[in-house]
């Protein structure tokens, strides 16, 4: 691919970056036309249904967590994680584990930033 691009650039007397820029512009134009293929009415319906589904899920989840909290049971993953964080904070507070706490927080921040950069890298590969 690089050889063909450089050969094309040499033959047409254009610079290598301009050939890439033209290919990127053509690709963007093709993608934009494919996105515009969905009518505005369908697009609005899809966005509205997505927001409704996501809102309904979070409302149901919060109601379930509230009901389970009143009964004293822990069912959802978010509640389990919150309880684990609370127990960890109590452990650090009760013991002399401040160094352990700092290392754990540093590792958590490193893991989250690695995950975020991986997701962004994968998204740039997809698009």
Secondary structure, 3 states (H helix, E strand, C coil): CHHHHHHHHHHHCCCHHHHHHHHHHHHHHHHHHHHHCCCHHHHHHHHHHHHHHHHHHHHHHHHHHHHHHHHCCCCCHHHHHHHHHHHHHHHHHHCCCHHHHHHHHHHHHHHHHHHHHHHHHHHHHHC
